[in-house]
Amino acid sequence: MFRIKEINVVELKKRFDENFYFTLLNVREHQGVEFAKIKDHEHLPTGRQPIRYEEMDKENPIVVMCHTGVRSAKVCQYLESLEYNVRNLKKGGGNARSILVDSAGPRY
């Protein structure tokens, strides 16, 4: 069985706080990104992955996020099959981040 690597929102915040070098890949659609903005991320909607994945650096660790962690898990499976170093933002994705890390930001 295929198992993707995961990271939770607290670990993600720690990476930001400690200036860990990685890319936060936001795979939400444009409406979600506009409503609940997150600094320091790259936006590449799920449907664009098969076309634009080569734009990403295989050597750079990538944390993939969506609203709940479901779409990002699928993107992680896809990118990992292409030998990218990826982790899924688990347990609620961007929604959990809004609750646990950045409660001042909007939720949807």
Residue frames as qw, qx, qy, qz and C-alpha x, y, z in Angstrom:
[[0.000, 0.888, 0.461, 0.000, 0.00, 0.00, 0.00],
 [0.388, 0.503, -0.007, 0.773, 1.21, 3.48, -0.90],
 [0.437, -0.757, -0.382, 0.300, 1.78, 5.75, 2.08],
 [0.315, 0.753, -0.013, 0.577, 2.60, 9.44, 1.77],
 [0.436, -0.108, -0.448, 0.773, 4.68, 11.41, 4.23],
 [0.193, -0.831, -0.436, -0.288, 2.75, 13.92, 6.30],
 [0.277, 0.088, -0.358, 0.888, 3.30, 17.03, 8.38],
 [0.154, -0.744, -0.640, 0.114, 0.84, 18.76, 10.72],
 [0.110, 0.900, 0.164, 0.388, 0.13, 22.47, 11.05],
 [0.536, -0.824, 0.144, 0.115, 2.24, 22.88, 14.18],
 [0.745, -0.167, 0.388, 0.517, 5.26, 21.34, 12.44],
 [0.443, 0.648, 0.346, 0.514, 4.60, 23.58, 9.43],
 [0.176, -0.971, -0.040, -0.159, 4.57, 26.68, 11.64],
 [0.686, -0.593, 0.275, 0.319, 7.85, 25.55, 13.20],
 [0.689, 0.224, 0.384, 0.572, 9.41, 25.27, 9.73],
 [0.183, 0.851, 0.207, 0.447, 8.36, 28.85, 8.99],
 [0.448, -0.892, 0.054, -0.024, 9.53, 30.11, 12.40],
 [0.699, -0.473, 0.390, 0.368, 12.94, 28.44, 12.01],
 [0.317, 0.759, -0.340, -0.456, 13.36, 29.60, 8.39],
 [0.643, -0.056, 0.746, 0.167, 13.57, 26.01, 7.16],
 [0.199, 0.396, -0.514, -0.734, 14.09, 25.97, 3.39],
 [0.308, 0.288, 0.905, 0.051, 11.03, 24.44, 1.70],
 [0.218, -0.106, -0.400, -0.884, 8.18, 25.29, -0.63],
 [0.363, 0.322, 0.700, -0.524, 4.60, 25.47, 0.59],
 [0.089, -0.059, -0.712, -0.694, 2.56, 24.38, -2.42],
 [0.409, 0.290, 0.485, -0.716, -1.05, 25.51, -2.15],
 [0.048, 0.096, 0.863, 0.494, -3.26, 23.39, -4.44],
 [0.236, 0.587, 0.614, -0.473, -6.57, 25.08, -3.55],
 [0.355, 0.647, 0.505, 0.448, -8.56, 26.72, -6.32],
 [0.235, 0.388, -0.007, 0.891, -8.29, 30.49, -6.81],
 [0.447, -0.674, -0.236, -0.540, -11.38, 31.27, -4.71],
 [0.815, -0.496, -0.250, 0.164, -9.96, 29.50, -1.66],
 [0.624, 0.037, -0.103, 0.774, -6.61, 31.21, -2.00],
 [0.017, 0.515, 0.110, 0.850, -8.23, 34.64, -2.28],
 [0.594, -0.661, -0.266, -0.373, -10.51, 34.07, 0.69],
 [0.761, -0.630, 0.123, 0.096, -7.94, 32.64, 3.12],
 [0.510, 0.759, -0.349, 0.202, -4.53, 33.95, 2.11],
 [0.847, -0.445, 0.094, 0.273, -1.33, 32.41, 3.41],
 [0.086, 0.904, -0.379, -0.179, 1.98, 34.18, 3.09],
 [0.111, -0.590, 0.784, 0.157, 5.02, 32.60, 1.48],
 [0.700, 0.134, 0.698, -0.067, 3.36, 29.95, -0.68],
 [0.079, 0.200, -0.672, -0.709, 3.29, 28.93, -4.30],
 [0.644, 0.299, 0.407, -0.575, -0.15, 28.49, -5.81],
 [0.221, 0.235, -0.811, -0.489, -0.70, 25.67, -8.28],
 [0.747, -0.016, 0.201, -0.633, -4.31, 24.38, -8.37],
 [0.681, -0.113, 0.722, -0.050, -4.74, 20.62, -8.37],
 [0.755, 0.558, 0.336, -0.072, -5.91, 20.52, -11.98],
 [0.354, 0.886, -0.297, -0.031, -2.74, 22.27, -13.17],
 [0.622, -0.552, 0.548, 0.085, -0.33, 19.74, -11.61],
 [0.833, 0.166, 0.470, 0.239, 0.04, 17.45, -14.63],
 [0.508, 0.805, 0.123, 0.281, 0.89, 20.43, -16.83],
 [0.072, 0.895, -0.243, 0.366, 3.18, 22.46, -14.56],
 [0.857, -0.505, 0.027, 0.095, 4.85, 20.04, -12.13],
 [0.798, 0.217, -0.021, 0.563, 8.23, 20.45, -13.87],
 [0.059, 0.830, -0.067, 0.550, 8.37, 24.06, -12.66],
 [0.659, -0.714, 0.158, -0.173, 9.15, 22.79, -9.16],
 [0.192, 0.656, -0.711, 0.164, 12.61, 21.90, -7.87],
 [0.876, -0.124, -0.456, -0.091, 12.98, 18.18, -7.08],
 [0.539, 0.153, -0.565, 0.606, 15.74, 18.93, -4.59],
 [0.179, -0.302, 0.284, -0.892, 13.65, 21.35, -2.54],
 [0.002, 0.290, 0.906, -0.308, 11.36, 19.86, 0.14],
 [0.297, -0.258, -0.357, -0.847, 7.71, 20.59, -0.68],
 [0.166, 0.275, 0.790, -0.522, 4.75, 20.73, 1.73],
 [0.164, -0.270, -0.637, -0.703, 1.47, 20.40, -0.18],
 [0.129, 0.290, 0.650, -0.690, -1.71, 21.90, 1.27],
 [0.182, -0.428, -0.598, -0.652, -5.37, 22.32, 0.39],
 [0.453, -0.519, 0.033, -0.724, -8.40, 23.13, 2.52],
 [0.846, -0.382, 0.142, -0.343, -8.80, 19.75, 4.26],
 [0.348, -0.537, 0.764, 0.088, -5.79, 17.67, 3.22],
 [0.797, 0.253, 0.542, -0.087, -7.59, 15.39, 0.76],
 [0.638, 0.770, -0.008, 0.024, -6.66, 17.01, -2.58],
 [0.005, -0.838, 0.544, -0.048, -3.15, 17.69, -1.31],
 [0.675, -0.274, 0.684, -0.023, -2.73, 13.99, -0.48],
 [0.804, 0.479, 0.349, 0.043, -3.59, 13.12, -4.09],
 [0.364, 0.895, -0.242, 0.083, -1.11, 15.69, -5.37],
 [0.378, -0.670, 0.638, -0.046, 1.53, 14.26, -3.03],
 [0.821, 0.049, 0.568, 0.035, 0.97, 10.78, -4.45],
 [0.670, 0.726, 0.125, 0.095, 1.36, 12.14, -7.95],
 [0.144, 0.905, -0.379, 0.132, 4.50, 14.17, -7.21],
 [0.577, -0.518, 0.630, -0.041, 6.09, 11.43, -5.13],
 [0.870, 0.261, 0.411, 0.079, 5.66, 9.03, -8.06],
 [0.552, 0.787, -0.050, 0.269, 7.77, 11.54, -10.03],
 [0.756, -0.063, -0.303, 0.577, 10.42, 11.47, -7.25],
 [0.042, -0.705, 0.098, -0.702, 9.67, 14.83, -5.65],
 [0.324, -0.066, -0.719, 0.612, 10.39, 15.27, -1.92],
 [0.358, -0.442, -0.235, -0.788, 6.84, 15.97, -0.71],
 [0.087, -0.204, -0.831, 0.510, 4.81, 15.94, 2.50],
 [0.231, -0.593, -0.585, -0.502, 1.09, 16.39, 2.87],
 [0.153, -0.234, 0.406, -0.870, -0.29, 18.94, 5.31],
 [0.348, -0.272, -0.892, -0.099, -2.58, 16.58, 7.21],
 [0.202, -0.485, -0.718, 0.457, -5.44, 16.79, 9.70],
 [0.097, 0.841, 0.449, -0.285, -7.52, 19.46, 8.09],
 [0.546, 0.418, 0.264, 0.677, -4.98, 21.25, 5.87],
 [0.121, 0.377, 0.004, 0.918, -5.53, 24.98, 5.60],
 [0.546, -0.627, -0.310, -0.461, -8.65, 24.76, 7.75],
 [0.796, -0.445, -0.287, 0.293, -6.65, 23.31, 10.67],
 [0.491, 0.145, -0.094, 0.854, -3.99, 25.96, 10.14],
 [0.178, -0.576, -0.164, -0.781, -6.68, 28.65, 10.53],
 [0.718, -0.606, -0.259, -0.226, -7.85, 27.08, 13.78],
 [0.857, -0.382, -0.129, 0.320, -4.55, 26.07, 15.40],
 [0.631, -0.055, 0.069, 0.770, -1.93, 28.47, 14.07],
 [0.079, 0.069, 0.161, 0.981, -3.50, 31.60, 12.58],
 [0.018, 0.569, 0.794, -0.212, -6.88, 32.10, 14.25],
 [0.075, 0.594, 0.089, -0.796, -7.00, 35.74, 13.12],
 [0.084, 0.180, -0.676, -0.710, -7.32, 34.63, 9.50],
 [0.690, 0.095, -0.019, -0.717, -10.64, 33.80, 7.83],
 [0.336, -0.054, 0.940, -0.020, -12.08, 30.29, 7.76],
 [0.608, 0.218, -0.254, -0.720, -14.34, 28.70, 5.21]]
